[in-house]
Amino acid sequence: MSRAFYVTTPIYYINGNPHIGHAYTTIVADVLARTARTKGDTFFLTGTDEHGQKVADAAGEAGVTPQEWCDRLVPKWQNLFALFNISYDDFIRTTEPRHERIVQRVFEHLREKGDVYRGVYEGWYCSNDETFWPESKLVEGRCPNPECRREVQWLSEDSWFFKLSKYNDRLLTYFKENPTWVRPRSAYNEMVAMLEEGLEDLSISRSKFDWGISIPGGGGVIYVWFDAILNYLTPVGWSEDEERFGRYWPPSVQLVGKEIARFHTILWPALLWALDLQAPKLVFAHGWITLDGQKIGKSLGNAADVFTLVETFSADAMRYFLLREGHFGSDFSYSETKIHQRYNDELGNDLGNLFRRTLSMLEKYRNGLVPQPGDSHFGERFSDLPKRIDTLIFNLQFRDALEATWELVTALNREIDEKKPWVLAKAENAVALDALLYDLCEGLRWLAILLAPFMPEKAREMWRQLGLETDIDDAWESSLVWGGLAAGTQTSVGDVLFARLELPG
Ligand SMILES: [Zn+2]
């Protein structure tokens, strides 16, 4: 069993530009990775899926070769991730030699074992989804994917197959024995139903086009899904670095959109078992983000929108919004108005003003120096908060984790309102004022640590203004102990964290 934390996003199919949905999945993985790093060895993988018919078609339309197309598109994805401060440890491209080598090795290994065999494929093919569908699945003769519903074509060709049906029973047993390995429950139930219907062997080669990884010994290219899903093996050293592979395998959390859950929870574990490897510990199929009710995608023509949103609200505010707005696993709708509200109310007022007021009062009453703590016992109310938040994050309940964090924000604001430091200052009640100012500063130190996985830039800005020099990413067990802030620390009032924004129009 792996000793480290290994988290993956799906590798993104680059037949178009990235949009907010891609940012969403990747931000979630980033929050998990940043939290896991405070505990120990962590590996965070993302990347791009670059083969297949649709990429070849997109390149053709643009009048370039598929490789040129990919080389042009990949920087757009990397720029988006840089904009959001995504802290991936590796970015894999399926056109890289390191990956092609692994895919061919898996293919050869399974061919020798007999799990990959030669046959004739006849069936209904959707070129948009690059998927073969059985007759029984078609909806009025069309592709059954509700997002697609395009015409399918009858294909007949010599093909290599993966013996997926051989793993049907083992998959069903595995699902029954591990009822939470696929979440949410809706995705789990859908997969069990598919397994109960019975699986057919999967055609894993293509001879109609050549934009893919060559089959060893010739005979076309490898099916893009077979190629892509193996990406998770490549950077952790499968068949090349035993020590490294043992450290990271199996993955702790694999995030996928719900539309690709079946590849990751049926084909993927079967392939891994064929290789005598363990299935991932958790595959989480999240929902879709919609803009005023419409699914985001290339066809909506709002692909560039995410860059504009970051420009308007900042990357950290968008990270916060996306994780705070919806329950992870469900669809949710966003609009600029909703972002505005959360930005001004929660980030600007609740957190930003709390931070600014506290540091301003500290400057006014104590020359910016953190006073001695009193015996308020304020911090005792929050002794279990870090553990609760940690549990919620690793349970992928990000909205709840942020709500729990806000309990501290709210309590600190209430302390100011109730104890009125300006009254204490006027009455020259130095002991009470010191105790209050200490609690406020210590609470803000906690908030910077707890929010660092969600809003890394703003948390560091808080850290700087609080005058702290330690590492904000230290283990929570040691850093989140009330009283950790040293008396005498010199704070300084700096930039406003979330400058108020007026709604346009
Ligand atoms: Zn389709």
Residues whose N, C-alpha, C, O or C-beta is under 5 A from the ligand:
A	BS01	ZN	C126 N128 D129 C143 N145 C148 R149 R150
